[in-house]
Amino acid sequence: MFEERVPISVSEAVQRVMQYTKKGKIEYIDIEEARGRYLGEAVYADHNIPPFDRTPLDGFAIRSEDTSNASSNRPVHLEVIETVGAGNMVKQPVKPGQAVRVMTGTIMPEDCDAIAMFELTKEFDKDGKTWIEIKRSFKKGDFVSFEGEETKKGERLLDAGTFIHAGVVAVLATFGYNKVPVVKKPVIGIYATGTELLEVEEELVPGKIRNSNAYMIKTQVQQAGANAVYYGQLVDDFDHCYHAVENALDQVDALITTGGVSVGDFDYLPEIYQKLGANVLFNKIAMRPGSVTTVAEKEGKMFFGLSGNPSACFVGFELYTKPWIKTYLHSPKPYLECVKGTLTHDFPKPNPFTRFIRGKIGFNRGIVTSSPVGMDKSQVVTSLAHSDVLIALPGGSRGYKKGDEVDMLLLFREGTSEPFKDPTKLRKTENR
């Protein structure tokens, strides 16, 4: 039965989804397994960095007052009394006219207050002793890394929700986090609908297509930081679809279906949501592709009914499902970051809805550019492999010209705290 649907704006749709977000529980894992996860708690410094005054380079620890009158015409000679490596300490007092050869990371000798790097000295032997010649003066603190100058004990270093990459792992290791508090990954179930679908290893036959959506969405879920469980395909039978969806709910935090959300004779998802007693947040969005994207919730479980067309499915996930997952993972930046760019080509195709074009970001003489990639049709797959932005074009009755300034949503980036706002009238960028 045909159902008339009233479209809402993209911004409104995002807002409705985010009203049903929740934050995942915390679990502790080995630091070696933490890469790619999200911190569940803030990390604080339990000691100063550096933990003591130290030398940041190889050179000689000296008393700055010994060099107060040094110059190229009147060099100063200092006796080298000891060599100390990192992890060791000087064994004797440093008296006036003396120096200590030190390596990077060595604790500063108590009687010294500056470091003369090797390049600024000249070593020589005299009377069975090692000496250095210095032709410039040094001030107290020159080339010294002081205790706590990088980080003070008690300082907050990392926020909850921080994505853990190699640099974050370095901080965790520095402060003794053998066990890392991370957010437990949400479990996202995936069903593909449609009797016409073949699995990826099957040979093509007339009337059939390979199921690209399930593998694409599974990868998007994993990239967002969640666990993806692919349950297989739903055939065009209402009872089969209903029981499959109902049974999956006990095993997942959210369920994604691809296809089956339009108004055709075999699009059963809207009817399934109704029979389950789910709260449908929306079933029509003023956007292309993916206008039939439908989201519902039931007792804290989310249903993301994405389009069966690959590009529409991809866009729907990035705009609505991904922010929900990121918020579950405590990320303070769950939304796609939006930047301005200049169209490099005319885009004559008008549409009354906001349009998201697969594209690439570029730079031309200091100007950020935005270039559409491939055919602009919702069923197109190949352009997704070459896109790193979604170009957001406002709805209207006219096309767009080369030089128009447009919004670009950056894919494959950590994101921003600001939710997407539907674009308005485009502005022409002057050629520079």
C-alpha positions in Angstrom: 0.0 0.0 0.0 1.3 3.4 -1.0 2.2 5.6 2.0 2.5 9.3 1.7 5.5 10.5 3.7 6.3 14.1 4.8 10.1 14.8 4.4 12.0 16.5 7.2 15.3 18.4 6.9 18.7 16.6 7.3 19.4 18.7 10.4 16.1 17.7 12.0 16.8 14.0 11.2 20.2 14.1 12.8 18.7 15.8 15.9 16.0 13.2 16.2 18.6 10.4 16.1 20.9 12.0 18.6 18.0 12.2 21.1 18.3 8.5 21.5 22.1 8.2 22.0 23.7 6.5 25.0 27.2 5.9 26.2 28.8 2.5 26.4 30.3 0.8 29.4 34.0 0.8 30.2 36.3 -2.2 30.1 40.0 -2.6 30.7 42.3 -4.1 28.0 46.0 -4.5 27.5 47.8 -1.5 26.2 49.0 -3.5 23.2 45.4 -4.1 22.1 44.2 -0.5 22.6 45.0 0.9 19.2 41.8 1.9 17.4 39.7 2.0 20.5 38.2 5.0 22.4 39.2 6.0 25.9 36.4 5.5 28.4 38.0 7.8 31.1 40.1 10.9 31.1 43.9 10.3 31.7 45.8 12.3 34.2 49.5 12.7 34.8 50.7 10.8 37.9 54.1 12.5 37.8 56.0 15.5 36.3 57.4 15.3 32.8 60.4 15.5 32.8 60.5 13.9 36.2 63.8 15.8 36.9 66.0 18.5 35.3 67.6 16.8 32.4 69.7 17.4 29.3 67.7 17.3 26.0 70.8 16.8 23.9 74.4 15.5 23.9 76.9 18.0 25.3 78.6 19.2 28.4 77.0 20.2 31.7 78.6 23.4 32.8 78.4 26.2 35.4 77.1 29.2 33.4 79.1 31.6 35.5 82.4 30.0 34.2 81.5 31.3 30.7 80.4 34.8 31.6 83.4 36.4 29.8 83.9 33.8 27.1 84.2 35.0 23.5 85.9 34.0 20.2 88.9 36.2 21.2 88.9 35.0 24.8 87.8 31.4 24.9 87.3 29.6 28.2 88.8 26.2 29.0 87.0 23.8 31.3 88.3 20.4 32.6 86.0 17.4 31.8 86.0 15.4 35.0 83.5 12.7 34.1 81.2 11.1 31.4 77.6 10.3 32.4 75.0 8.5 30.3 71.2 8.5 30.5 70.0 6.6 33.6 73.2 7.4 35.6 74.2 10.3 37.9 77.4 12.2 38.3 79.6 10.7 41.0 81.5 13.8 42.2 80.9 17.5 42.8 81.5 19.8 39.8 83.8 22.6 40.9 84.5 26.0 39.2 86.3 25.5 35.9 85.0 21.9 35.5 82.4 20.3 33.2 80.7 16.9 32.8 80.2 15.1 29.4 76.5 14.1 29.3 74.3 12.2 26.9 70.6 13.0 26.0 68.3 12.3 28.9 70.9 12.5 31.7 69.9 14.1 35.0 71.5 17.5 35.4 74.5 17.5 37.8 73.5 19.4 40.9 76.3 22.0 40.5 75.6 22.7 36.8 72.9 24.9 35.3 73.5 24.9 31.5 74.4 22.6 28.7 77.0 23.4 26.0 76.2 21.2 23.0 79.1 19.4 21.3 78.8 21.6 18.3 79.7 24.7 20.4 82.8 23.2 22.0 86.2 21.9 21.0 87.7 19.0 22.9 91.5 18.6 23.5 93.9 16.8 25.8 96.4 18.5 28.0 98.5 17.2 30.8 96.7 13.9 30.7 93.3 15.5 31.1 90.4 16.2 28.8 89.4 19.8 28.3 86.8 21.7 26.3 87.1 25.1 24.7 84.1 27.4 24.7 83.9 30.7 22.7 80.6 32.1 23.9 78.8 32.7 27.1 75.9 30.7 28.5 73.1 31.7 30.7 71.5 29.8 33.6 69.0 27.3 32.1 70.4 27.3 28.5 69.6 24.0 26.8 68.1 22.4 30.0 64.8 20.6 30.2 63.3 21.5 33.6 61.2 19.2 35.7 57.5 19.5 34.9 58.0 21.9 32.0 56.1 19.5 29.6 53.5 18.2 32.0 52.7 18.8 35.7 51.5 16.0 38.0 47.6 16.0 38.1 47.3 17.6 34.7 44.6 16.2 32.4 46.3 14.8 29.3 43.5 13.0 27.4 39.8 13.2 27.5 37.3 10.4 27.6 36.3 9.5 24.0 39.8 10.1 22.6 40.6 7.9 19.7 43.6 5.8 20.5 46.4 6.0 17.9 50.2 5.6 18.3 50.7 9.0 19.9 48.0 8.3 22.5 49.6 4.9 23.2 52.9 6.7 23.9 51.2 8.9 26.5 49.4 5.9 28.1 52.7 4.0 28.3 54.5 7.0 29.8 52.0 7.2 32.7 51.9 3.5 33.4 48.6 2.5 31.8 49.3 -1.2 31.3 45.5 -1.7 31.4 43.7 0.9 29.4 40.1 2.0 30.2 38.2 1.8 26.9 34.6 2.0 25.8 33.1 -1.4 25.2 32.3 -1.6 21.5 28.6 -1.5 20.5 27.3 -4.5 18.5 25.7 -3.4 15.3 23.7 -6.1 13.4 23.4 -5.9 9.6 20.7 -7.4 7.3 20.5 -6.9 3.6 17.1 -7.2 2.0 16.1 -8.4 -1.4 15.6 -11.7 -3.2 17.7 -10.3 -6.1 20.9 -10.2 -4.1 23.8 -12.6 -4.6 26.7 -13.1 -2.2 30.0 -11.8 -3.3 31.4 -15.2 -4.4 28.4 -16.1 -6.5 28.3 -15.8 -10.3 26.0 -13.2 -11.9 22.8 -14.4 -13.4 20.1 -12.4 -15.2 18.0 -10.3 -12.8 20.5 -10.6 -9.9 23.2 -8.3 -8.5 25.9 -8.9 -5.9 25.3 -7.7 -2.4 27.8 -4.9 -2.1 25.9 -3.0 0.6 26.4 -5.5 3.5 30.1 -5.6 3.0 30.3 -1.8 2.6 28.2 -1.2 5.8 30.1 -3.7 7.8 33.4 -1.9 6.9 31.8 1.5 7.8 30.7 0.1 11.2 34.1 -1.2 11.9 35.8 2.1 10.8 33.4 3.9 13.2 34.7 1.7 16.1 31.9 -0.8 16.6 31.6 -4.5 16.2 29.7 -5.5 13.1 27.7 -8.7 12.8 26.4 -9.6 9.4 23.3 -11.9 9.7 22.9 -12.4 6.0 20.1 -11.6 3.6 16.3 -11.2 4.1 14.2 -12.6 1.3 11.0 -10.9 0.1 8.7 -12.5 2.6 7.2 -10.5 5.5 7.0 -13.3 8.1 10.6 -14.3 7.5 11.8 -10.7 7.7 9.8 -9.9 10.8 11.1 -12.9 12.8 14.7 -12.3 11.7 14.6 -8.7 12.8 12.8 -9.6 16.1 15.3 -12.3 17.0 18.3 -10.1 16.2 17.2 -7.4 18.7 18.4 -9.4 21.7 21.9 -9.7 20.3 22.6 -6.1 19.2 22.7 -2.5 20.3 21.5 -1.3 16.9 20.3 -3.0 13.7 21.0 -1.8 10.2 19.0 -3.0 7.3 19.8 -2.1 3.7 16.8 -1.8 1.3 13.2 -2.5 2.1 12.3 0.9 3.4 10.7 2.4 0.3 7.0 2.1 -0.7 7.2 -0.8 -3.1 5.2 -4.1 -2.7 8.2 -5.9 -1.1 9.4 -3.1 1.1 8.5 -4.6 4.4 10.6 -2.7 7.0 8.0 0.1 7.7 5.4 -2.6 8.4 7.9 -4.6 10.6 8.6 -1.5 12.7 4.9 -1.0 13.2 4.3 -4.6 14.3 7.3 -4.5 16.7 5.8 -1.4 18.3 8.9 0.7 17.4 8.9 4.4 17.6 9.6 5.7 14.1 11.7 8.8 14.3 11.3 9.6 10.6 10.7 7.9 7.3 11.5 10.6 4.7 14.3 13.2 4.6 14.6 16.1 2.2 17.9 14.8 0.8 19.3 13.0 -2.2 20.4 10.3 -2.3 18.7 8.4 0.6 15.5 10.3 1.0 13.7 7.1 2.2 16.2 6.5 5.0 14.1 5.4 8.0 15.2 5.4 11.7 13.2 3.9 14.6 13.9 2.9 18.2 12.4 0.4 20.6 13.4 0.2 24.3 16.8 1.8 23.6 17.6 -0.4 20.5 18.0 1.5 17.3 16.8 0.5 13.8 18.6 2.2 10.9 16.7 1.4 7.7 19.1 2.5 5.0 18.4 2.6 1.3 19.2 -0.3 -0.9 21.1 1.9 -3.4 24.8 1.8 -2.5 25.5 5.5 -2.6 22.3 6.3 -0.7 23.1 3.6 1.8 26.7 5.0 2.3 25.4 8.5 2.8 22.7 7.5 5.2 25.2 5.7 7.4 27.6 8.6 7.5 25.0 11.1 8.4 22.9 9.2 10.9 24.4 5.9 12.1 28.0 7.0 12.5 27.3 9.9 14.9 25.2 7.5 17.1 28.0 5.0 17.2 30.6 7.7 17.9 28.6 9.1 20.8 28.2 5.5 22.2 32.0 5.4 22.2 32.1 8.7 24.3 33.6 10.6 21.3 33.1 14.4 21.8 33.3 14.8 18.0 30.8 12.4 16.5 29.8 14.4 13.4 31.4 14.7 10.0 33.5 17.9 9.8 32.3 20.5 7.4 34.6 22.8 5.4 34.1 25.2 2.6 35.4 24.5 -0.9 35.0 25.9 -4.4 33.3 23.8 -7.1 35.7 23.0 -9.9 33.0 22.0 -12.4 29.4 23.0 -13.3 26.8 20.8 -11.7 23.6 21.6 -13.7 21.3 19.0 -12.1 18.8 20.8 -9.9 16.9 19.1 -7.0 14.4 20.4 -4.5 16.2 18.5 -1.7 19.7 18.9 -0.2 22.0 16.8 -2.4 25.1 15.0 -1.3 27.6 14.5 -4.1 30.5 12.1 -3.8 33.6 14.1 -4.4 37.3 14.9 -3.7 38.9 17.7 -1.9 41.8 19.5 -3.5 43.9 22.7 -3.4 44.6 25.1 -6.2 46.8 28.1 -5.6 45.8 28.2 -2.0 42.1 27.7 -2.6 40.3 24.6 -1.3 38.5 23.0 -4.2 35.7 20.5 -4.4 35.3 18.2 -7.4 32.4 15.7 -8.0 33.5 12.1 -8.7 31.7 9.9 -11.2 28.0 9.7 -12.0 25.6 11.3 -9.6 23.1 8.5 -9.2 22.2 6.7 -6.0 22.8 3.3 -7.4 26.4 4.1 -8.4 29.1 2.2 -6.6 32.4 3.0 -8.2 32.5 6.6 -7.2 32.6 5.7 -3.6 36.1 4.2 -4.0 37.5 7.6 -5.1 35.6 10.0 -2.8 36.9 11.6 0.4 34.1 14.2 0.8 30.4 14.6 0.5 29.6 17.8 -1.3 26.5 19.3 0.2 24.4 21.3 -2.3 21.3 23.1 -1.1 17.9 22.3 -2.5 16.6 24.5 -5.3 15.3 24.8 -8.8 18.6 25.7 -10.4 21.9 24.0 -10.9 25.3 25.0 -9.6 28.3 26.7 -11.4 32.0 26.3 -11.3 33.3 28.7 -8.7 30.3 28.4 -6.3 31.4 28.0 -2.7 30.0 24.8 -1.2 30.0 22.8 2.0 32.1 19.6 2.1 31.7 16.9 4.7 35.0 15.2 5.3 35.0 11.4 5.2 37.6 9.3 7.0 38.4 12.0 9.6 37.8 11.9 13.4 35.1 14.5 13.1 33.7 17.6 14.9 31.4 18.4 17.8 29.1 20.5 15.6 26.1 18.7 14.0 25.5 19.2 10.2 23.3 22.1 9.2 21.5 22.0 5.9 23.2 24.3 3.4 21.5 27.5 2.2 22.1 29.7 -0.8 25.5 29.2 -2.5 28.0 32.1 -2.8 30.1 32.7 -5.8 33.8 32.7 -5.1 35.8 35.3 -6.9 38.7 33.9 -9.0 42.0 34.7 -7.4 
